[in-house]
Every structure is written in C-alpha cells, then in structure tokens.
Amino acid sequence: MSKKRVDEATRAIVAERARFLCEYCLTRQDFSTVNFSIEHIFPFVSGGTNDVDNLAYSCQQCNNHKFAVDPKTQISVPLYNPRTDPWNEHFVWSTDFCLIIGVSQIGRATIL
C-alpha cells in the first residue's frame, strides 16, 4: 500500500484549524526557523488515514518524537493526542512562559 500525500487543501484546513500553532507544544509557526508539517496522529503505516481528524499540525521537534516514556515513572505511555486529550490536563507554561512543563505522565513523556 502506497502512502498518498496530504493534498494542499487538507494541509490548509489542518493548519488553519490549529491556528498555525503546533498542536502538541503550542509553538507558533511564525516563531520557528523550519516549516511545520502535517503529522498523522495514528500512523499511516499502522492503518491511519489522511482524514483531517487523524492529522495534526506539528513543529519538527514534536513530529520527530514518536515514542513516550514518562521520565519520572519510567512507564511507557501514549503521546499526547491533540484531538482527544485536553492540553491543560497535561501541560502548563512556566511562569516566564519560556518552557512547557508536563504535569502528567503523558505530558512529561511528550515534552521530552
């Protein structure tokens, strides 16, 4: 089975839905030195589709992060899913807004 590229219209829908923020870490695209990508939440090679509900707007660092071990408990956990997981249950900004802090197993593992 060959992977079909996400078409430009779908890319635009995903980026606009995300308000041009990485859906994992909430970094703004215009603050990044590299282009953001469209990421499959459930991987294409594992049966995921190009349906917009399975696509996330992602910075390169978050897109490269595909596994998750909570550094505090050493337990494997799923990565943060921007479609189903409330961001505020897993992350907070530091008081100076320079760092995202994981406050759950999923949050800590995702920000590594």
Summary of the structure (lengths in Angstrom):
residues: 112
radius of gyration: 14.2
end to end distance: 32.2
largest distance: 47.4
contacts: 291
relative contact order: 0.16
helix: 30%
strand: 16%
